[in-house]
Amino acid sequence: MGLGKTIQSIAFLQEVYNVGVRGPFLVIAPLSTITNWEREFNTWTEMNTIVYHGSLASRQMIQQYEMYCKDSRGRLIPGAYKFDALITTFEMILSDCPELREIEWRCVIIDEAHRLKNRNCKLLDSLKHMDLEHKVLLTGTPLQNTVEELFSLLHFLEPSQFPSEAEFLKDFGDLKTEEQVQKLQAILKPMMLRRLKEDVEKNLAPKQETIIEVELTNIQKKYYRAILEKNFSFLSKGVGHTNMPNLLNTMMELRKCCNHPYLINGAEEKILAEFRESCHHHLPHDFHLQAMVRSAGKLVLIDKLLPKLKAGGHKVLIFSQMVRCLDILEDYLIQKRYLYERIDGRVRGNLRQAAIDRFSKPDSDRFVFLLCTRAGGLGINLTAADTCIIFDSDWNPQNDLQAQARCHRIGQSKAVKVYRLITRNSYEREMFDKASLKLGLDKAVLQSM
């Protein structure tokens, strides 16, 4: 992550092009990185590159003027294209564009290819219907949860070499012995080019991760207990009730409570009413801000941490899983008058790159970048920041590593500090401990290659 996969891939396509394989080439990447891919193609190659994305009308315009070669009568010339490389998003492939399926692609590069880890995902199904001669997968995290996910990537690359998932799992499913690990590494070695930051950039300062255990506030304890007791009363009545709460929902409610009680439906109004009463109607001018901060242990910590980071000249990335949690943080930043940018799943592609550029320019006054771990944690470059706060951890620890790599990558000249906020003695702590075990699989199979 942050080792120049994009530029290496573009250089590879340019070399193939120079040898006489003139494309067409296809690049499939997350929406946040599309503009960067186009920028790098224009910087490093002479190839004619188009971005195929947007509304139906804009795609039809691209098809009419930028994609196909026509003869003097205006008829399409089969197999002749105006472009050398086409960049598109996963969403375009999922939306089943017949015009992309008709093209015989000489090479496809799939960025953040761990999107293909699920054997039954619709994306893999869509790609199988495309004519792809040569496939290159780019990912910083090929092994995330289980060996089955690795099989999914290998089967896509070489279906003839890896035909049966059952056979593969029989050999490597449990990975209990060193012999199994070595055998798997021998299979992967010819197919995988793996580099670590320390191999490529000797001067990159190490990142330092600090786990900060945060106490629940009294308000949070009250809601945390209520969530558990409400569900316990359901459970203790015995099974058979149609309105039994889903335990996954219970976990989600507990996670919301650990982040901020405002995320629980109806809590904000009650908390504000209680806070108003406790002030005996002598309301401070920043009443809403104080109520918001005092309600959640994590926000109390953020409120103490950010002024110190600002005074030290640092720039901060804050990652959360929940868009509504980012809304609360955004509200906090506005009231504290901190300048910020934000990327989550609702921010459109062209606006994402504009936000990154505003934050990254040398004289930028932006102090905080709010990011959703899934939308903003992939493929983007934010080396202007040197502090990363993981507001709430992911079940999949590789997603958090991807998030940290937004600022800890080649081009980073400062030491990177990562603060991971975890609520003490809560479901969140247990979840983090379980998720951390998954990193052992990656370490055993890949780190020693």
N, C-alpha and C positions, 0 to 999 in steps of 0.2 A: 504494500500500500504506500503510494507516494514514491515509487521507485522508477517512474517513467515508463509504465506499461504502454501508455497512449503513444508516446513518441517512438518507442521501440517497434510497436505494431505498424505505425505509419511508415517508418523506415523500411520495415520488412516488405510492405506493399509496394513502396517505391522501387525497391531492389527487384522485386518480381516483375514490376512494370518495365524496368530498364532492360531486363533479360528478354522481354518480348511478349510476356503474358499481359495483355493490355486490359484486363478486367472483363466484365464489370466486377467490382468488389463491393461487398456489403458490410456495413458496420452497424451493429445493433447495440444501443447503450441506454442507460437511464436518462430520463428527461433532463435532469439537472446538469448532465455532462455534455449534452448535444452541442451547445454553443462552443464549448471548449474543444471538442473534437474537430469542429469545422475550422476554428481558429488555428489549431495545430496543423491541420492538413494544408491550410493556406500558407503557414509559416515555413513548413519543411518540405513541401512538394510542389511540383508544377501540375499535378493532376487536377482535372476538372471535377470538383466535388460538389454534390448537392445535398441539401437537407430535406428529407421527405417526411413531413409532419404537418399537423394542423388540421383545419376544417376540410370538409369534402371539397368545397369550392377552391381552396388554395392548393389542394393536392391535384385537382383536375387541371389547374393552371400550370403546375409543375410538369404534369404529364404532357400537356399540349406544347409547351415551349422549351422545356429543359431536358426531357428524358429521351425522346425517340428521334431518330434521323428519318427524314422523309425524302421521297424522290421529287422530281420536278412537278409531278401531278399532285403532290400532297399526300401520297400514300405512304404508309409506314414501311420502312425497309426492315425485314425480319433480321433479328440478331444484331442490329446496328444501333448504338446508343450514343447520345451526345456526352454523357457523363462517364468518368472513369470509376468514381467511388460514390456510393450513396449512403448517407447516414440516416438512420431512423431509430425509433424508440421501440421498446418492448410492447407498448400499447398498440402501435401500428401493426406489429406482427400478430398480436392477439386479435385485432379487429378484422383479421382475415382479408388482407388486400390482394385480390386476384392478380393485379398488375405486377406485384412483387413475386408472386408464385410463378408467373410465366417466364421470368428471366432466368437464364442459366448462369448462376453466379460462380465465378472462378474461385473466389475465396470469401468466406464470411468470418468476421471478427466479432465475437460476442463479449462485450465488456460486462464486468460484474456477473460472471457466468454462474455464480452460485445460485442465481435465480432458477437454474435448471435442476436444482438438487432433488426436487420432488419428481419421482418417476412418472406420476400420473398428472403432472401439471399441464394446463392447456397450452402453455408456451412451447413445451417440447412437442406436443401434438401438431401445433401450427408449423414448427420448423421442419418436421418430418415430411410435410407436404411441399417443401421447397427444394429446388434443385441446387444443392450446395456441393461443389467439387472438393474444396479444401476447408477445414474448420479450425479456427484458433479460438480457444477460450481464455479469457483474462480474468483472474480472480486473485485477491490477496488471501482469501479464506476458502480453499477448496473443501476442507473437512470441517463441518460445523457441529453436527450432532452425532451422526452414526456413519458406519461404513457404507450403508445402503445409499447415502447421498453421493458418495464417491462413485459407486457403481453407476448411478444415473448419468454422471458426467462422462464416465469412460464408455458407457454403452452408446451415448450420443456421438462420441468421437469415432469409435471403432466398433460398430455393432457386430461385425463378423468375429472380432477377437474376444468380445465380451457379450456372447449371445444370451446367457442365462443368469438371471439374478440369483436363483436358488443355488447354482453351482458356486457362484462367487461368494455368497454368504456362508456356504458350507465350508469353504476354505478360509474365509477371513471374517466371518460374522462376529466372532467373539474376541479375536485378537488377544489370546491369553498368553501365547508363548513368543519368545524372541524370534524363533524360527518363522512363525507366521508373519511377523512384522517385517523381517528381512525379505521374505518371499514377495510380500506386497510392494516393498520399496523397489525390488528388482523389476517388477512389472511397471511401476510408475516412472522409473528413471528415464527410459527412452522417450516417454511421452510428455515429460514435465520439465520445464525450465524454471527453476526456483531460485530466487535471490533474496537475501535478507538485507536490511538497511545497512548493517555493519560491513557487508561485502562490497557495497556500492559507494557509500558515502562515509568515509572514515572520520570526517569532521562533524558529523551530526551529533549534537549533544544528546545524551540519553534522556528519556522522559522519566519523570518521577511521579509515581501514582501514590496518592494518599487516600486511604479509606477513612472517611469521617463518620463516626457513628453519632446519629442525632437522636435526642430524646423526643418522645411524643409530648406535645403540650397537653394540658388538662382537657382542653376541648377535644383534641384528637383521641385521647384515652377514652373519653365518654363515647364518642362515635365508634371507636374500634370495639369497645366492649359491647355496644348495642348491636353492631353487625354480627358479632359472634353469638351473642345471647339470642338474638332474633332467630338465627338459623339453628341454634341449639334447641330452642323450643320446638321448632318444626321437626328436627331430627328425633327429639325425645318422644314425640307423639307416635313414632313408628312409621314404617314405610307404608305406602299405599295412598298417600294424599296426592291429589292431582296438582296441587299448588306447591309441591316440594321445591324449595329453592335449589337452583343448580349450584353445585359446589364451586364450579369455575367462576360463576358470577360472584360468589362469596369472596373468592380470592381476588377478583378484580376490584370489588368494593373495598377490601382491606388495603389493596395497593393504592387506590384513590385516597383513602383516609391517611395513609402514610405520606402521600405527596402534599395534599391540601384538602381539608374537610369541605371546602367550597365545591369540590368535584362531586360530592354526594348530593343527590337531588333534595332540594328544600333546606339544605344546611345553611346556606349563606344568609338567608333572611333571619333564621333563628339566631345565628351567631351575632349578626348586627344588632338585633333587638336586645340580646343579653348585654352586649358591649355598651349599648346606649343607656341601659339601666344602670350598669356599673359605674358609668361616668356621672350619675345623678344629674343628668341633663346639662352638665357643663361640658359640651362636646368640644374636643380639640378641632382645630381647623382641618387637620389631616385625619379626621375620624375614620374614613374608609380605609386609608392606608394602614393606620395603626391596627385596626381590626383584622385586616388581611394578613399582616406580618405576624401578629401575635397568635394567630390561629394555628400556624404550622411551624414545627421545629425547623424544617428545612429552610423556610423563608426567613426565619429569625437568623439562621446562620448566613444565608445569602446577604441579608441586610447588613451584617457585620463584615462580611468578606469583601463585597464589591467596593466600598469606599477605600479600603486598604489597597486593593488591586489598582483602582483608578489612580490613587496617589503615587503608586509605584510605576505608573506608565504602562501597565499591562493591558492587553486586549483579550477579551474573554469569549469563549464559545460555551453556551449552555445547551445541553441535549436532554430532551425528555421524550418518553414514548407517546405521551398523550397530548393531542392538539389542544384540548381544553386546559391542560396544565400550562402550556405555552401562553394561552390567553391570559391566565392569572399572572404569569411572569411578565407578560407584555404590559398589563395594567399596572403592575408594580413599577416597571422601568419608566413608564410615562409619568407616573406620579412623582418618582424620584428625579425626573428630568435627565435620565441617562439616554444618550443617543444610541439607537440599536438598528439592526436589520433582522429579518426573519425569513426562514424557509420552512414550509411544511407542505403536505400533499396538495393543499389548495392553491399554492402559488404557482402561476404558469411559468413555462420554461424560459421564455425570454426575460421575464421579470427576475427569475432566480439568478441568472448570470449578471444582470444589472446590479442586484443586491450584493453579490460576491465582489464585483468590481468596486462598488462604492466603499465596501468595508476594507478592501485590500489596497486601495491606492495610498501612496506614501503619506500624503497630508490628510488622510481620512480622520474625521472627528468621531466616527462610530466607535463605541466602547464595547458593546455586547452584540453577539450574534446568537439569536435564538434558533435552534434547529430541532426538527423532529428526527429522532434517531434513524428511522427507516428512510425518510425522504431526503434528509440532508446529510446522512452518514455515508453516502456512497460517492466515490469518484471525484469529489470537488476539492479544490485546493484553497485552504485558508491559512497559509503560513504567516499571515499578518498577525494572527493570534498566537499567544504563547501560554495561555491558560485554558484548560478544558474542564468544565464542571459537568459530571454525569449526574443529573438531578434524580433520575431513577433508572435502575439497571434493567437490561433486557434478559429474558429467559435464555437467549442465545448469546453467550459472551462474545462471540465473533462480531456481532453487530456493534457492541461497545468498542471493540478494538478498531473496527472500521471508523467509528466516530472519532476516536482519539487520533487516528491517522490523518484526519483533515488538517491538523496543524503540525503533527510530528511527522514530517516528510522532507524529502530533498528540497532545499531552498529555505529551510528553517535555520536561522542563525542563532536563535536564543534557546536556552534550556526550557523544555516544556514541562509544566506542572499539571497533573491531572488530579482533580478532587472528585472522589466518588462518594455521594451522599447516601448513607444507608441508615434506616431507622432501627435503633437498638431494640432487641428482644421482640421482634415483630416477624410477620410472615415474609417481609421483604428481605430480612437477614437470611432466613432459611432458604429462600429462593436463590439468593446470590451464592450461597455456599454450594447448593446443588448445581447451579449453572457453571460454577468454576470448575467442577469436575470434568465438564465436557472439554475443557481446554487440554486435558491430559491426553485425549485421543489424537488431537492435532500434534501435540508435542512428540508423542511416541512414533507416529508414522512419518511426519514431514520434517520436523526440526533436525533430525539426525541424517537427513538425506544429503 
